[in-house]
Amino acid sequence: MALINYVTQIQFDFGAVRLLPGECERIGIRRPLVVTDAGVKAAGVLQRALDALKDVPVAVFDQTPSNPTEAAVRAAQALYQAQGCDGLIAVGGGSSIDLAKGVAIAATHDGPLKHYATIEGGSPRITERTAPLIAVPTTAGTGSEVARGAIVIVEDGRKLGFHSWHLVPRAAICDPELTLGLPPILTAATGMDAIAHCMETFMAPAFNPPADGIALDGLTRGWAHIERATRDGSDREARRQMMSASMQGALAFQKGLGCVHSLSHSLGGVNPKLHHGTLNAVFLPAVVNFNARAESVRNEARLERMAHAMGLRSPGDIAEAIRDMNARLGLPSGLAAMGVTQELHDRVIRGALADHCHKTNPREASAQDYQAMLDASM
């Protein structure tokens, strides 16, 4: 049976951050904990959100790490409870939004966080008690503002996914103006994250035509505008299109992702300093080539349709086009350039095989297949 569910409210426009007080009132949040990171604070973006909130009393947690950890979730949870907060506002990239989702669970559910992880059978344990969340993305990449999932490194070191419709933010405020100051390398890495979401979910085998349409349109927008946004961060139209591509990728990936994310989640758990979007960009060519032999991909001309959305003549050009795009954007040429060594491969493969995205790839990957993809991505 196909489950098709689009449930969140999205405010999308330049200057939309001004709508924060009204969204708090609509949802019933009277004392929010604002979750962000030091970079967003230093860039002045946090202050813009606080200015918009005006007289709404808030507490602020600004210590989100680049990859959310259970320790950071617990620190934010302690502040949430000490300040008597009744909801959350995440202002930042996917890390801040995912951390806030972790707090939404931890503040209202007992036990270790891993108890609620998807691969631990934890999704049904996440209930309607989950604290309400408003998401204000400041990057155009993860799309976590419209997604039901979060990725957190738990106490035992695993990078695990948490999925529940109760984790979908009650409101997403997508203001492209907040991304205008994003540095070029982060624009490129988060933009390729969005493109990877659109491509990988389109290749996933589940039956979800609305998700397919959203993903293809998001790919078209993202592929056409990522260079413009990276080259000129003040290009408002490019920023708008990239934020849309990011949102669309996440609206679509309820359908499922695949080996790109299995590998990225695993390697990101082994070395949390590696940027998730950059890893996706590096792994994407090898996974596209691997998926080209999947029956569902061939029967439904998935690669041909993606090539058309990217303005390419042949589906065989996709992998090389991605490598060329990565180079033009200034992203690493491969894993070796990111400091990844072959000694890590066995750990990465074990993690990829256990990842929640492994099972939704259109072609089942073995340990040997993952080894080949790692080798091709070095």
TIFIRO-588609 format. One record per residue (C-alpha): x, y, z; residue in three letters; residue number from 1. Coordinates in steps of 0.001 Angstrom, whole numbers, always signed. Example, Ala and Ser with C-alpha at 12.3 -4.5 7.8 and 13.67 -1.06 7.14 Angstrom:
BEGIN
      px      py      pz type seq
  +12300   -4500   +7800  Ala   1
  +13670   -1060   +7140  Ser   2
***
This chain:
BEGIN
      px      py      pz type seq
      +0      +0      +0  Met   1
   +1322   +3462    -873  Ala   2
   +1272   +6079   +1908  Leu   3
   +1164   +9607    +450  Ile   4
   +1035  +12366   +3041  Asn   5
   +1846  +16096   +2735  Tyr   6
    +900  +17694   +6007  Val   7
   +2838  +20794   +6978  Thr   8
   +2088  +24495   +6459  Gln   9
   +4730  +26422   +4504  Ile  10
   +5194  +30190   +4382  Gln  11
   +7503  +30921   +1442  Phe  12
   +8610  +34439    +517  Asp  13
  +11317  +37014    +957  Phe  14
  +10832  +38501   +4414  Gly  15
   +8632  +35622   +5610  Ala  16
  +10502  +35524   +8944  Val  17
   +8264  +38387  +10041  Arg  18
   +5420  +35867  +10279  Leu  19
   +6981  +34087  +13275  Leu  20
   +4757  +35676  +15975  Pro  21
   +1590  +34799  +14093  Gly  22
   +2711  +31209  +13599  Glu  23
   +3515  +30913  +17314  Cys  24
     +44  +32192  +18147  Glu  25
   -1618  +29845  +15634  Arg  26
    +186  +26812  +17014  Ile  27
    -125  +27823  +20651  Gly  28
   +3555  +28336  +21458  Ile  29
   +3866  +31015  +24135  Arg  30
   +7438  +30520  +25343  Arg  31
   +9650  +28952  +22671  Pro  32
  +13177  +27648  +22897  Leu  33
  +15033  +28967  +19854  Val  34
  +17565  +26370  +18657  Val  35
  +20415  +27633  +16480  Thr  36
  +24183  +27509  +16111  Asp  37
  +27090  +29867  +16674  Ala  38
  +27523  +30605  +12961  Gly  39
  +23904  +31663  +12470  Val  40
  +24210  +33848  +15562  Lys  41
  +27470  +35438  +14392  Ala  42
  +25983  +36159  +10960  Ala  43
  +23176  +38174  +12555  Gly  44
  +20452  +35859  +11257  Val  45
  +19399  +34768  +14743  Leu  46
  +18884  +38399  +15709  Gln  47
  +16565  +38890  +12729  Arg  48
  +14388  +36067  +14015  Ala  49
  +14469  +37425  +17562  Leu  50
  +13563  +40895  +16274  Asp  51
  +10616  +39397  +14414  Ala  52
   +9409  +37681  +17613  Leu  53
   +9273  +41105  +19336  Lys  54
   +7530  +40643  +22675  Asp  55
   +7384  +36833  +22623  Val  56
   +9496  +35601  +25596  Pro  57
  +12190  +33223  +24377  Val  58
  +15122  +31148  +25552  Ala  59
  +18027  +30528  +23165  Val  60
  +20236  +27461  +22682  Phe  61
  +23025  +28387  +20249  Asp  62
  +25435  +25460  +20619  Gln  63
  +24206  +23118  +17883  Thr  64
  +27174  +21116  +16533  Pro  65
  +27679  +20564  +12811  Ser  66
  +26331  +17029  +13249  Asn  67
  +23668  +16918  +16010  Pro  68
  +24541  +14715  +18965  Thr  69
  +22517  +13278  +21799  Glu  70
  +24689  +15235  +24241  Ala  71
  +23661  +18497  +22557  Ala  72
  +20021  +17367  +22525  Val  73
  +20197  +16778  +26287  Arg  74
  +21813  +20173  +26906  Ala  75
  +19063  +21914  +24934  Ala  76
  +16420  +19783  +26643  Gln  77
  +17695  +20896  +30059  Ala  78
  +17370  +24550  +29009  Leu  79
  +13908  +23900  +27549  Tyr  80
  +12675  +22468  +30818  Gln  81
  +14472  +24948  +33082  Ala  82
  +12936  +27887  +31214  Gln  83
   +9442  +26387  +31146  Gly  84
   +9286  +26348  +27350  Cys  85
   +6250  +24973  +25522  Asp  86
   +7577  +24721  +21962  Gly  87
  +10599  +25098  +19715  Leu  88
  +11759  +27374  +16921  Ile  89
  +14721  +26082  +14906  Ala  90
  +16676  +28818  +13103  Val  91
  +19479  +27381  +11012  Gly  92
  +20396  +24569   +8666  Gly  93
  +19496  +20926   +8917  Gly  94
  +21646  +20461  +12008  Ser  95
  +19672  +22980  +14066  Ser  96
  +16332  +21706  +12799  Ile  97
  +17264  +18078  +13470  Asp  98
  +18573  +18962  +16925  Leu  99
  +15280  +20683  +17687  Ala 100
  +13428  +17548  +16586  Lys 101
  +15584  +15571  +18987  Gly 102
  +14623  +17974  +21775  Val 103
  +10965  +17675  +20768  Ala 104
  +11246  +13940  +21493  Ile 105
  +13510  +14088  +24547  Ala 106
  +11510  +16776  +26350  Ala 107
   +8314  +14750  +26175  Thr 108
   +9446  +11091  +26101  His 109
  +11455   +9079  +28619  Asp 110
  +14485   +6889  +27995  Gly 111
  +17596   +7050  +25794  Pro 112
  +17193   +8666  +22405  Leu 113
  +18133   +5475  +20539  Lys 114
  +14906   +3926  +21889  His 115
  +13067   +6127  +19334  Tyr 116
  +15363   +5518  +16345  Ala 117
  +13818   +4034  +13219  Thr 118
  +16134   +1022  +12943  Ile 119
  +15451    +235  +16623  Glu 120
  +11723     +42  +15891  Gly 121
  +11262   +3361  +17615  Gly 122
   +9018   +5267  +15213  Ser 123
   +5737   +4071  +16820  Pro 124
   +7105   +5134  +20221  Arg 125
   +7152   +8787  +19132  Ile 126
   +3725  +10095  +20107  Thr 127
   +1546  +13149  +19751  Glu 128
   +3107  +14455  +22990  Arg 129
   +6075  +15626  +20898  Thr 130
   +6767  +19324  +21497  Ala 131
   +5540  +21583  +18669  Pro 132
   +8202  +22951  +16334  Leu 133
   +8481  +25836  +13879  Ile 134
  +11391  +25557  +11430  Ala 135
  +13142  +28535   +9835  Val 136
  +15832  +27235   +7451  Pro 137
  +18877  +29406   +6784  Thr 138
  +20406  +27081   +4183  Thr 139
  +18944  +25537   +1051  Ala 140
  +19909  +21916   +1510  Gly 141
  +18400  +19404   +3898  Thr 142
  +14738  +20402   +3671  Gly 143
  +14293  +19236   +7259  Ser 144
  +11737  +22026   +7701  Glu 145
   +9153  +19947   +5817  Val 146
  +10363  +16451   +6684  Ala 147
   +9254  +13873   +9225  Arg 148
  +12805  +12734   +9974  Gly 149
  +15907  +13796  +11866  Ala 150
  +19457  +12457  +12012  Ile 151
  +21259  +12454  +15369  Val 152
  +24478  +10820  +16594  Ile 153
  +23375   +8904  +19697  Val 154
  +25417   +8093  +22779  Glu 155
  +26898   +4868  +21357  Asp 156
  +28320   +6765  +18356  Gly 157
  +25835   +5621  +15715  Arg 158
  +24337   +8212  +13380  Lys 159
  +20667   +7226  +13443  Leu 160
  +17458   +8362  +11794  Gly 161
  +14286   +9250  +13690  Phe 162
  +11043   +9263  +11691  His 163
   +7505  +10138  +12698  Ser 164
   +4743  +12350  +11375  Trp 165
   +4742  +13871  +14874  His 166
   +8202  +15302  +14070  Leu 167
   +7027  +17309  +11061  Val 168
   +7334  +21009  +11979  Pro 169
   +3935  +22595  +12518  Arg 170
   +5093  +25438  +10290  Ala 171
   +7980  +25974   +7891  Ala 172
   +9001  +29571   +7291  Ile 173
  +11093  +29556   +4114  Cys 174
  +12639  +33004   +3700  Asp 175
  +15261  +33033    +904  Pro 176
  +16508  +36359   +2251  Glu 177
  +18044  +34507   +5195  Leu 178
  +20343  +32589   +2807  Thr 179
  +21814  +35633   +1039  Leu 180
  +24920  +35683   +3245  Gly 181
  +25660  +31962   +3038  Leu 182
  +29324  +31443   +1991  Pro 183
  +29955  +29933   -1467  Pro 184
  +31258  +26569    -222  Ile 185
  +28221  +26074   +2028  Leu 186
  +25916  +27216    -756  Thr 187
  +27472  +24572   -3006  Ala 188
  +27477  +21762    -427  Ala 189
  +23934  +22349    +810  Thr 190
  +22715  +22868   -2743  Gly 191
  +24131  +19524   -3825  Met 192
  +22447  +17993    -781  Asp 193
  +19109  +19244   -2131  Ala 194
  +19898  +17953   -5619  Ile 195
  +20881  +14560   -4189  Ala 196
  +17541  +14388   -2361  His 197
  +15638  +15089   -5568  Cys 198
  +17617  +12565   -7596  Met 199
  +17765   +9774   -5063  Glu 200
  +14107   +9930   -4095  Thr 201
  +13146   +9945   -7787  Phe 202
  +15101   +6707   -8247  Met 203
  +13538   +5085   -5147  Ala 204
  +11105   +2301   -6155  Pro 205
   +8073   +3144   -3992  Ala 206
   +4878   +4143   -5838  Phe 207
   +4364   +7851   -5211  Asn 208
   +3692   +9868   -8387  Pro 209
   +3253  +13187   -6508  Pro 210
   +6690  +12747   -4939  Ala 211
   +8174  +11917   -8348  Asp 212
   +6743  +15083   -9872  Gly 213
   +7934  +17255   -7001  Ile 214
  +11411  +15691   -7101  Ala 215
  +11838  +16171  -10854  Leu 216
  +10728  +19793  -10682  Asp 217
  +13055  +20371   -7716  Gly 218
  +15940  +18821   -9660  Leu 219
  +15218  +21101  -12607  Thr 220
  +15283  +24200  -10395  Arg 221
  +18298  +23153   -8365  Gly 222
  +20475  +22053  -11276  Trp 223
  +19729  +25251  -13215  Ala 224
  +20479  +27644  -10344  His 225
  +23134  +26147   -8046  Ile 226
  +26055  +27679   -9943  Glu 227
  +24408  +31107   -9970  Arg 228
  +23718  +30950   -6235  Ala 229
  +27285  +29808   -5497  Thr 230
  +28910  +32375   -7763  Arg 231
  +26795  +35324   -6590  Asp 232
  +25283  +34920   -3142  Gly 233
  +23218  +38085   -3619  Ser 234
  +21353  +36645   -6621  Asp 235
  +17860  +36680   -5143  Arg 236
  +16227  +34608   -7862  Glu 237
  +18902  +31895   -7601  Ala 238
  +18496  +31859   -3819  Arg 239
  +14722  +31556   -4172  Arg 240
  +15003  +28669   -6616  Gln 241
  +17543  +26820   -4452  Met 242
  +15359  +27160   -1354  Met 243
  +12466  +25749   -3375  Ser 244
  +14619  +22840   -4606  Ala 245
  +15599  +22095   -1023  Ser 246
  +12018  +22168    +202  Met 247
  +10842  +20042   -2723  Gln 248
  +13524  +17412   -2195  Gly 249
  +12338  +16907   +1366  Ala 250
   +8649  +16960    +461  Leu 251
   +9480  +14157   -1966  Ala 252
  +11857  +12035     +77  Phe 253
   +9109  +10633   +2251  Gln 254
   +9140   +8165    -665  Lys 255
  +12571   +6955    +417  Gly 256
  +16233   +7600    -336  Leu 257
  +18999   +5055    -938  Gly 258
  +22682   +4193   -1040  Cys 259
  +23913   +7796   -1254  Val 260
  +22440   +8487   +2150  His 261
  +23314   +5081   +3581  Ser 262
  +26953   +5819   +2847  Leu 263
  +26808   +9474   +3935  Ser 264
  +25059   +8682   +7215  His 265
  +27558   +5938   +7984  Ser 266
  +30697   +7867   +7091  Leu 267
  +29344  +10964   +8842  Gly 268
  +28957   +8864  +11983  Gly 269
  +32532   +7586  +11695  Val 270
  +33839  +11130  +11162  Asn 271
  +31294  +13770  +12273  Pro 272
  +33480  +16580  +10910  Lys 273
  +32599  +15633   +7329  Leu 274
  +29805  +17716   +5784  His 275
  +26745  +15646   +4879  His 276
  +25918  +17560   +1706  Gly 277
  +29489  +17303    +445  Thr 278
  +29468  +13547   +1058  Leu 279
  +26207  +13239    -888  Asn 280
  +27735  +15144   -3799  Ala 281
  +30766  +12851   -3840  Val 282
  +28797   +9593   -3560  Phe 283
  +26059  +10514   -6042  Leu 284
  +27866   +9600   -9316  Pro 285
  +28787   +6083   -8153  Ala 286
  +25279   +5417   -6858  Val 287
  +23634   +6677  -10068  Val 288
  +25802   +4252  -12038  Asn 289
  +24965   +1403   -9646  Phe 290
  +21220   +2128   -9834  Asn 291
  +21235   +2244  -13640  Ala 292
  +20871   -1555  -13631  Arg 293
  +17844   -1561  -11301  Ala 294
  +14731   -2981  -12949  Glu 295
  +12417    -216  -11719  Ser 296
  +14845   +2487  -12891  Val 297
  +15080    +930  -16382  Arg 298
  +11387    +131  -16769  Asn 299
  +10274   +3642  -15867  Glu 300
  +13083   +5455  -17718  Ala 301
  +14142   +7124  -14496  Arg 302
  +17615   +8129  -15679  Leu 303
  +16292   +9407  -19004  Glu 304
  +13813  +11640  -17179  Arg 305
  +16492  +12939  -14825  Met 306
  +18819  +13645  -17755  Ala 307
  +16063  +15672  -19411  His 308
  +15507  +17685  -16207  Ala 309
  +19255  +18388  -16101  Met 310
  +19441  +19413  -19757  Gly 311
  +21659  +16452  -20683  Leu 312
  +21530  +14514  -23951  Arg 313
  +21891  +11033  -22484  Ser 314
  +21334   +9291  -19139  Pro 315
  +24888   +8018  -19473  Gly 316
  +26060  +11610  -19042  Asp 317
  +24568  +12062  -15549  Ile 318
  +27416  +10761  -13394  Ala 319
  +30080  +12732  -15227  Glu 320
  +27881  +15850  -15216  Ala 321
  +27661  +15619  -11431  Ile 322
  +31447  +15251  -11120  Arg 323
  +31904  +18273  -13408  Asp 324
  +29391  +20286  -11387  Met 325
  +31157  +19408   -8133  Asn 326
  +34439  +20629   -9638  Ala 327
  +32916  +23887  -10886  Arg 328
  +31398  +24514   -7458  Leu 329
  +34752  +24002   -5734  Gly 330
  +33726  +20826   -3906  Leu 331
  +36227  +18020   -3212  Pro 332
  +37079  +15714   -6110  Ser 333
  +36557  +12631   -3945  Gly 334
  +36763  +11094    -507  Leu 335
  +40569  +11092    -475  Ala 336
  +40551  +14876    -846  Ala 337
  +38372  +14972   +2288  Met 338
  +40894  +12950   +4262  Gly 339
  +39007   +9655   +4095  Val 340
  +41243   +6587   +3986  Thr 341
  +40506   +3026   +2922  Gln 342
  +41040   +1845   +6496  Glu 343
  +37600   +3285   +7302  Leu 344
  +35778   +1365   +4579  His 345
  +34816   -1704   +6613  Asp 346
  +33189    +446   +9319  Arg 347
  +31418   +2564   +6703  Val 348
  +30060    -526   +4924  Ile 349
  +28736   -2039   +8171  Arg 350
  +26960   +1196   +8961  Gly 351
  +25554   +1560   +5437  Ala 352
  +24075   -1942   +5503  Leu 353
  +22311   -1105   +8785  Ala 354
  +21097   +2351   +7729  Asp 355
  +17378   +3015   +7282  His 356
  +17966   +4284   +3708  Cys 357
  +19629   +1040   +2615  His 358
  +16321    -768   +2155  Lys 359
  +14706   +1902     -49  Thr 360
  +17376   +1920   -2751  Asn 361
  +15985    +640   -6089  Pro 362
  +18660   -2063   -6218  Arg 363
  +19801   -3989   -3160  Glu 364
  +23438   -3326   -2386  Ala 365
  +25750   -5941    -903  Ser 366
  +28891   -5283   +1119  Ala 367
  +30863   -5811   -2093  Gln 368
  +28667   -3282   -3914  Asp 369
  +29248    -680   -1212  Tyr 370
  +32986   -1374   -1411  Gln 371
  +32880    -706   -5153  Ala 372
  +30960   +2537   -4618  Met 373
  +33475   +3682   -2004  Leu 374
  +36366   +2838   -4334  Asp 375
  +34729   +4747   -7191  Ala 376
  +34208   +7753   -4896  Ser 377
  +37776   +7964   -3576  Met 378
***
